[in-house]
């Protein structure tokens, strides 16, 4: 078993868990979009940018009006927003996790990196609490959003509560609880199909002859009419029932695409 990305210690919500051969798909899930709900506490800062850290209240700050919050959040959304990750994070610095360095007393300064933040919606504002929903691309930190919002408003900000509600096509409302998994007569009857995690991939349905070749690790040819474009690089090969057969890389070969499987999920 393996998981496709942990949550912060105080966070709740959706976690993708892969079982058996599906653990080989974990890397492919990292690029999926995500959605969160969060409660931001304004008027305070934290050593970890959330309520688990050392909190310093700022009682003398001016309470920001709604229009200032709206403007600040609008400036934090877009297809390429430069965001500095929290110092207490799993990012590697000189071969070590940043949070291990910070806990060891080392000052860590991480560089800003581009992230995609599609939407930040305010659900409720009652000083000092700001409840928001966020749709974003991979690698976005909610703690950084709270911190940067607080800095923009001049009052400080941190994450008080956080819940991940979606990863790609998977929603927390459809998730299986640990209790339900234990109670299930057969776990395979309550699991989702692995191919569902490959929403960003081009899919091609193979026939029985192609399936036999893939099971032996052989490449197959896909006709031009079967593909949207010969420039497709990553292809999920599925059988006639929609079951995932293999992950493959496409190489142009005349008027065909040569698909070389590199992760095969069927046996000989």
C-alpha positions as a LaTeX table, in Angstrom:
\begin{tabular}{lrrr}
\hline
Residue & $x$ (\AA) & $y$ (\AA) & $z$ (\AA) \\
\hline
Unk1 & 0.00 & 0.00 & 0.00 \\
Unk2 & 1.06 & 3.58 & $-0.58$ \\
Unk3 & $-0.39$ & 7.06 & $-0.41$ \\
Unk4 & $-0.42$ & 9.94 & $-2.87$ \\
Unk5 & 0.50 & 12.86 & $-0.63$ \\
Unk6 & 0.17 & 13.41 & 3.09 \\
Unk7 & $-1.81$ & 16.09 & 4.89 \\
Unk8 & $-0.51$ & 18.58 & 7.44 \\
Unk9 & $-0.88$ & 17.25 & 11.02 \\
Unk10 & $-3.88$ & 19.48 & 11.78 \\
Unk11 & $-5.60$ & 18.83 & 8.45 \\
Unk12 & $-8.44$ & 16.43 & 7.65 \\
Unk13 & $-10.05$ & 15.23 & 4.46 \\
Unk14 & $-9.16$ & 13.23 & 1.40 \\
Unk15 & $-6.14$ & 10.95 & 1.08 \\
Unk16 & $-5.56$ & 8.75 & $-1.96$ \\
Unk17 & $-4.37$ & 5.27 & $-0.97$ \\
Unk18 & $-3.06$ & 2.87 & $-3.60$ \\
Unk19 & $-3.10$ & $-0.89$ & $-3.11$ \\
Unk20 & $-1.12$ & $-3.58$ & $-4.90$ \\
Unk21 & 0.03 & $-2.74$ & $-8.43$ \\
Unk22 & $-1.77$ & 0.62 & $-8.19$ \\
Unk23 & 1.10 & 1.90 & $-6.04$ \\
Unk24 & 2.93 & 2.29 & $-9.35$ \\
Unk25 & 0.47 & 5.06 & $-10.24$ \\
Unk26 & 1.20 & 7.26 & $-7.21$ \\
Unk27 & 3.68 & 9.43 & $-9.10$ \\
Unk28 & 1.10 & 10.07 & $-11.82$ \\
Unk29 & $-1.37$ & 11.46 & $-9.27$ \\
Unk30 & 0.96 & 14.24 & $-8.10$ \\
Unk31 & $-0.06$ & 16.52 & $-10.98$ \\
Unk32 & $-3.79$ & 16.37 & $-10.18$ \\
Unk33 & $-5.62$ & 19.55 & $-9.15$ \\
Unk34 & $-6.82$ & 19.87 & $-5.56$ \\
Unk35 & $-9.53$ & 21.65 & $-3.59$ \\
Unk36 & $-9.51$ & 22.72 & 0.06 \\
Unk37 & $-11.62$ & 24.46 & 2.64 \\
Unk38 & $-9.79$ & 26.36 & 5.35 \\
Unk39 & $-10.31$ & 28.68 & 8.27 \\
Unk40 & $-7.76$ & 31.47 & 8.32 \\
Unk41 & $-7.02$ & 33.27 & 11.57 \\
Unk42 & $-6.09$ & 36.87 & 10.92 \\
Unk43 & $-4.36$ & 39.10 & 13.46 \\
Unk44 & $-1.70$ & 36.51 & 14.33 \\
Unk45 & 1.36 & 34.79 & 12.88 \\
Unk46 & 2.84 & 31.34 & 13.48 \\
Unk47 & 6.25 & 29.71 & 13.23 \\
Unk48 & 4.68 & 27.02 & 11.02 \\
Unk49 & 2.07 & 29.27 & 9.37 \\
Unk50 & $-0.67$ & 27.24 & 11.06 \\
Unk51 & $-2.16$ & 26.64 & 14.50 \\
Unk52 & 0.32 & 23.87 & 15.31 \\
Unk53 & 3.22 & 26.30 & 15.56 \\
Unk54 & 4.27 & 28.96 & 18.03 \\
Unk55 & 1.59 & 31.64 & 17.67 \\
Unk56 & 2.14 & 35.36 & 18.21 \\
Unk57 & $-1.04$ & 37.44 & 18.31 \\
Unk58 & $-1.10$ & 40.99 & 16.94 \\
Unk59 & $-3.91$ & 42.60 & 18.96 \\
Unk60 & $-3.12$ & 46.18 & 17.90 \\
Unk61 & $-3.55$ & 45.72 & 14.16 \\
Unk62 & $-6.28$ & 47.44 & 12.21 \\
Unk63 & $-9.17$ & 45.13 & 11.30 \\
Unk64 & $-9.23$ & 44.93 & 7.47 \\
Unk65 & $-12.43$ & 45.78 & 5.65 \\
Unk66 & $-14.01$ & 43.30 & 3.25 \\
Unk67 & $-12.95$ & 45.15 & 0.09 \\
Unk68 & $-9.28$ & 44.97 & 1.11 \\
Unk69 & $-9.56$ & 41.21 & 1.66 \\
Unk70 & $-11.30$ & 40.78 & $-1.69$ \\
Unk71 & $-8.58$ & 42.75 & $-3.49$ \\
Unk72 & $-5.78$ & 40.86 & $-1.74$ \\
Unk73 & $-7.24$ & 37.46 & $-2.60$ \\
Unk74 & $-7.79$ & 38.46 & $-6.23$ \\
Unk75 & $-4.10$ & 39.28 & $-6.45$ \\
Unk76 & $-3.21$ & 35.82 & $-5.19$ \\
Unk77 & $-4.98$ & 33.89 & $-7.95$ \\
Unk78 & $-3.81$ & 33.15 & $-11.46$ \\
Unk79 & $-2.14$ & 30.59 & $-13.72$ \\
Unk80 & 1.35 & 31.38 & $-12.42$ \\
Unk81 & 1.50 & 32.83 & $-8.92$ \\
Unk82 & 4.91 & 33.05 & $-7.24$ \\
Unk83 & 4.57 & 31.45 & $-3.82$ \\
Unk84 & 7.17 & 30.86 & $-1.09$ \\
Unk85 & 6.53 & 27.49 & 0.61 \\
Unk86 & 6.41 & 27.37 & 4.42 \\
Unk87 & 9.80 & 26.82 & 6.04 \\
Unk88 & 8.28 & 23.86 & 7.89 \\
Unk89 & 7.54 & 21.75 & 4.82 \\
Unk90 & 8.65 & 18.51 & 3.19 \\
Unk91 & 10.68 & 20.27 & 0.49 \\
Unk92 & 14.25 & 19.04 & 0.21 \\
Unk93 & 17.07 & 21.45 & 1.03 \\
Unk94 & 20.59 & 20.09 & 0.50 \\
Unk95 & 19.24 & 16.55 & 0.67 \\
Unk96 & 17.22 & 17.06 & 3.85 \\
Unk97 & 13.59 & 17.89 & 4.52 \\
Unk98 & 13.08 & 21.55 & 5.35 \\
Unk99 & 11.06 & 20.71 & 8.47 \\
Unk100 & 13.90 & 18.55 & 9.82 \\
Unk101 & 16.33 & 21.44 & 9.39 \\
Unk102 & 13.98 & 23.89 & 11.11 \\
Unk103 & 13.42 & 21.51 & 14.03 \\
Unk104 & 17.19 & 21.21 & 14.32 \\
Unk105 & 17.53 & 24.95 & 14.73 \\
Unk106 & 18.67 & 25.72 & 11.18 \\
Unk107 & 17.19 & 28.82 & 9.54 \\
Unk108 & 15.64 & 27.83 & 6.24 \\
Unk109 & 14.83 & 30.23 & 3.41 \\
Unk110 & 12.98 & 28.69 & 0.51 \\
Unk111 & 12.79 & 30.27 & $-2.91$ \\
Unk112 & 9.49 & 31.34 & $-4.44$ \\
Unk113 & 8.14 & 29.02 & $-7.09$ \\
Unk114 & 5.23 & 29.27 & $-9.53$ \\
Unk115 & 1.93 & 27.65 & $-8.58$ \\
Unk116 & $-1.53$ & 27.80 & $-10.08$ \\
Unk117 & $-4.41$ & 29.07 & $-7.94$ \\
Unk118 & $-7.67$ & 28.98 & $-9.88$ \\
Unk119 & $-10.10$ & 30.27 & $-7.29$ \\
Unk120 & $-10.28$ & 31.54 & $-3.71$ \\
Unk121 & $-13.83$ & 32.00 & $-2.46$ \\
Unk122 & $-14.70$ & 33.58 & 0.88 \\
Unk123 & $-17.46$ & 31.63 & 2.60 \\
Unk124 & $-17.58$ & 33.70 & 5.80 \\
Unk125 & $-15.74$ & 36.62 & 7.39 \\
Unk126 & $-16.08$ & 37.28 & 11.10 \\
Unk127 & $-12.91$ & 38.85 & 12.44 \\
Unk128 & $-10.48$ & 37.28 & 13.09 \\
Unk129 & $-11.87$ & 34.27 & 11.23 \\
Unk130 & $-11.96$ & 34.01 & 7.46 \\
Unk131 & $-13.41$ & 30.82 & 5.96 \\
Unk132 & $-12.30$ & 30.15 & 2.39 \\
Unk133 & $-12.50$ & 27.52 & $-0.36$ \\
Unk134 & $-9.57$ & 27.08 & $-2.74$ \\
Unk135 & $-9.16$ & 25.32 & $-6.09$ \\
Unk136 & $-5.53$ & 25.03 & $-7.10$ \\
Unk137 & $-2.85$ & 23.15 & $-8.96$ \\
Unk138 & $-0.33$ & 20.74 & $-7.53$ \\
Unk139 & 2.29 & 22.06 & $-5.14$ \\
Unk140 & 0.20 & 24.92 & $-3.70$ \\
Unk141 & 0.45 & 25.47 & 0.06 \\
Unk142 & $-2.64$ & 26.66 & 1.92 \\
Unk143 & $-0.43$ & 27.84 & 4.78 \\
Unk144 & 1.38 & 30.13 & 2.38 \\
Unk145 & $-1.94$ & 31.57 & 1.21 \\
Unk146 & $-2.90$ & 32.40 & 4.81 \\
Unk147 & 0.54 & 33.84 & 5.56 \\
Unk148 & 0.70 & 35.93 & 2.38 \\
Unk149 & $-2.84$ & 37.20 & 2.86 \\
Unk150 & $-1.98$ & 38.32 & 6.38 \\
Unk151 & 1.15 & 40.06 & 5.17 \\
Unk152 & $-0.77$ & 41.82 & 2.39 \\
Unk153 & $-3.36$ & 43.06 & 4.89 \\
Unk154 & $-0.70$ & 44.05 & 7.43 \\
Unk155 & $-2.25$ & 42.00 & 10.21 \\
Unk156 & $-0.69$ & 38.55 & 9.92 \\
Unk157 & $-2.45$ & 35.30 & 9.13 \\
Unk158 & $-2.26$ & 31.57 & 9.72 \\
Unk159 & $-4.25$ & 28.41 & 9.00 \\
Unk160 & $-6.51$ & 27.46 & 11.90 \\
Unk161 & $-8.22$ & 24.46 & 10.27 \\
Unk162 & $-7.75$ & 22.80 & 6.89 \\
Unk163 & $-9.63$ & 20.13 & 4.96 \\
Unk164 & $-8.76$ & 18.65 & 1.57 \\
Unk165 & $-11.99$ & 18.04 & $-0.30$ \\
Unk166 & $-10.84$ & 16.96 & $-3.77$ \\
Unk167 & $-7.90$ & 15.46 & $-5.65$ \\
Unk168 & $-8.53$ & 15.39 & $-9.40$ \\
Unk169 & $-11.76$ & 13.41 & $-9.96$ \\
Unk170 & $-11.83$ & 12.11 & $-6.38$ \\
Unk171 & $-14.07$ & 13.90 & $-3.86$ \\
Unk172 & $-14.08$ & 13.52 & $-0.10$ \\
Unk173 & $-17.85$ & 12.98 & $-0.10$ \\
Unk174 & $-17.31$ & 9.77 & $-2.08$ \\
Unk175 & $-14.34$ & 8.60 & $-0.04$ \\
Unk176 & $-14.21$ & 5.39 & 1.95 \\
Unk177 & $-13.65$ & 5.70 & 5.70 \\
Unk178 & $-11.20$ & 3.38 & 7.41 \\
Unk179 & $-14.10$ & 1.88 & 9.36 \\
Unk180 & $-15.99$ & 1.08 & 6.15 \\
Unk181 & $-12.88$ & $-0.47$ & 4.61 \\
Unk182 & $-12.44$ & $-2.75$ & 7.63 \\
Unk183 & $-16.12$ & $-3.73$ & 7.58 \\
Unk184 & $-16.19$ & $-4.52$ & 3.85 \\
Unk185 & $-16.60$ & $-8.20$ & 2.95 \\
Unk186 & $-14.28$ & $-7.72$ & $-0.01$ \\
Unk187 & $-12.07$ & $-4.67$ & $-0.26$ \\
Unk188 & $-11.80$ & $-4.93$ & $-4.05$ \\
Unk189 & $-15.55$ & $-4.30$ & $-4.32$ \\
Unk190 & $-15.30$ & $-0.85$ & $-2.73$ \\
Unk191 & $-12.12$ & 0.38 & $-4.43$ \\
Unk192 & $-12.04$ & 2.83 & $-7.34$ \\
Unk193 & $-10.60$ & 1.84 & $-10.70$ \\
Unk194 & $-6.90$ & 2.79 & $-11.03$ \\
Unk195 & $-7.48$ & 4.36 & $-14.46$ \\
Unk196 & $-9.60$ & 7.06 & $-12.78$ \\
Unk197 & $-6.40$ & 8.60 & $-11.44$ \\
Unk198 & $-5.17$ & 9.23 & $-15.00$ \\
Unk199 & $-7.58$ & 11.99 & $-15.98$ \\
Unk200 & $-4.74$ & 14.05 & $-17.46$ \\
Unk201 & $-3.60$ & 11.22 & $-19.74$ \\
Unk202 & $-4.70$ & 10.36 & $-23.26$ \\
Unk203 & $-6.39$ & 6.93 & $-23.29$ \\
Unk204 & $-6.41$ & 4.33 & $-26.04$ \\
Unk205 & $-8.54$ & 1.17 & $-26.05$ \\
Unk206 & $-6.56$ & $-1.85$ & $-27.24$ \\
Unk207 & $-7.79$ & $-5.10$ & $-28.80$ \\
Unk208 & $-7.00$ & $-8.69$ & $-27.78$ \\
Unk209 & $-3.96$ & $-9.00$ & $-30.06$ \\
Unk210 & $-2.46$ & $-5.77$ & $-28.72$ \\
Unk211 & $-3.17$ & $-6.93$ & $-25.18$ \\
Unk212 & $-1.18$ & $-10.10$ & $-25.76$ \\
Unk213 & 1.78 & $-8.09$ & $-27.04$ \\
Unk214 & 1.69 & $-5.70$ & $-24.10$ \\
Unk215 & 1.56 & $-8.60$ & $-21.64$ \\
Unk216 & 4.89 & $-9.70$ & $-23.12$ \\
Unk217 & 6.33 & $-6.20$ & $-22.87$ \\
Unk218 & 6.16 & $-5.53$ & $-26.60$ \\
Unk219 & 5.39 & $-2.17$ & $-28.22$ \\
Unk220 & 2.22 & $-1.70$ & $-30.25$ \\
Unk221 & 1.32 & 0.62 & $-33.12$ \\
Unk222 & $-1.62$ & 3.00 & $-33.02$ \\
Unk223 & $-3.01$ & 4.33 & $-36.26$ \\
Unk224 & $-3.19$ & 8.07 & $-36.90$ \\
Unk225 & $-6.99$ & 7.98 & $-36.99$ \\
Unk226 & $-7.02$ & 6.62 & $-33.46$ \\
Unk227 & $-5.11$ & 9.56 & $-31.98$ \\
Unk228 & $-5.94$ & 13.21 & $-31.61$ \\
Unk229 & $-2.37$ & 14.06 & $-32.53$ \\
Unk230 & 0.88 & 12.22 & $-33.09$ \\
Unk231 & 2.52 & 14.52 & $-30.53$ \\
Unk232 & 0.89 & 12.64 & $-27.61$ \\
Unk233 & 3.66 & 11.42 & $-25.32$ \\
Unk234 & 2.01 & 9.73 & $-22.32$ \\
Unk235 & $-0.76$ & 7.25 & $-23.06$ \\
Unk236 & $-2.85$ & 5.04 & $-20.77$ \\
Unk237 & $-3.71$ & 1.80 & $-22.52$ \\
Unk238 & $-7.01$ & 0.22 & $-21.44$ \\
Unk239 & $-8.91$ & $-2.89$ & $-22.48$ \\
Unk240 & $-12.44$ & $-3.05$ & $-23.89$ \\
Unk241 & $-13.85$ & $-3.05$ & $-20.34$ \\
Unk242 & $-12.01$ & 0.13 & $-19.39$ \\
Unk243 & $-9.48$ & $-1.66$ & $-17.18$ \\
Unk244 & $-5.98$ & $-0.21$ & $-17.08$ \\
Unk245 & $-3.52$ & $-2.38$ & $-18.97$ \\
Unk246 & $-0.34$ & $-0.30$ & $-19.15$ \\
Unk247 & 1.28 & 3.10 & $-19.09$ \\
Unk248 & 3.18 & 3.80 & $-22.30$ \\
Unk249 & 5.24 & 6.43 & $-24.04$ \\
Unk250 & 4.36 & 7.36 & $-27.60$ \\
Unk251 & 6.93 & 7.80 & $-30.36$ \\
Unk252 & 6.00 & 8.99 & $-33.88$ \\
Unk253 & 6.62 & 6.24 & $-36.44$ \\
Unk254 & 5.52 & 7.44 & $-39.86$ \\
Unk255 & 1.76 & 7.80 & $-39.85$ \\
Unk256 & 1.51 & 5.75 & $-36.65$ \\
Unk257 & 2.36 & 6.18 & $-33.01$ \\
Unk258 & 4.59 & 3.52 & $-31.48$ \\
Unk259 & 3.50 & 2.91 & $-27.88$ \\
Unk260 & 6.19 & 1.43 & $-25.66$ \\
Unk261 & 4.74 & 0.16 & $-22.36$ \\
Unk262 & 6.89 & 0.89 & $-19.31$ \\
Unk263 & 4.46 & $-0.06$ & $-16.55$ \\
Unk264 & 2.32 & $-3.10$ & $-17.30$ \\
Unk265 & $-0.60$ & $-4.14$ & $-15.12$ \\
Unk266 & $-1.45$ & $-7.48$ & $-16.79$ \\
Unk267 & 0.49 & $-10.73$ & $-16.75$ \\
Unk268 & 1.41 & $-13.11$ & $-19.52$ \\
\hline
\end{tabular}
